[in-house]
Amino acid sequence: MIELTRVNDTIFYLNCNEIERIELIPETAIILLNGKTYIVKNSVEEVIDKIIKFNQKINVNRRCVD
C-alpha cells in the first residue's frame, strides 16, 4: 500500500495493485479498476515513485523468503 494525501490534507493508504490509470487534470487523479477515483495532492511522478518503491520492497521480501 502507498500513502497519499487528498486535497483536503487527509492522509490515506491505497492498494496500488488496484490502480488502472493515473491522470493529470490538473490535479492528480487516480482511477481504480472498480471505477472509483481519488483526487490527490501528490504529483504523478511522486505516485509512480511510491508504487516503484512499494514493488521493490515486496520483491526484496520475496527474495529473502526464497
N, C-alpha and C positions, 0 to 999 in steps of 0.2 A: 504494500500500500504506500501511496505517496501523500505527503502533507501539502495541502493547498490552502489558499486564502480567498474567501468570497469577497465580493466588492463591499460588503458591509463589515469587513475585517474579521469575520468568523473563520476560524481555522477548522478544517475538516480533513478526513483521510479518505482517499479514493482508491479502489482496486483498479490499478492501471491496466489489468488484463481485460477490463470491460470497456475500454475506450475504443470507439470506432474511428473517430477523427477529432482533430483539433483545428479550430478556425480562428482567424483574427478578424473582428468585426466592428470597431477597432479593439474592443476588449477581447480577451482570450475566452473562447467558448469551447468547452469540452463536451462532445456528444458521445453518449454511451451506446452500446449495442442495442439497448432496450428503447432508445429514442430520447431518454432524459438528457437535458442539457444543463450544464453548470457554467456560470459566468464567473471567472476568477480574476484576481489582480495579477497573478503570476504571468510572466511573459510566455509566449510559445516556446522559446528557447529554454527557459527555466523548467517548464513542464517536461520537455523532452529530456533534459539533463537529469531530472529526478527519475524519470522512467528508466533511463540507461543505468543510473546508479543502483536503482532497485533491482534490475535484472542482473547486474554484475554481482550484487550481494547474494542473490539467490543462487547464481551459478557457482560462486565460491563455496557456499554452504553445501551444495550438491557434491562438489569435488572432495570436500572434507569427509562426507559420509561414505562416498565410494571408496 
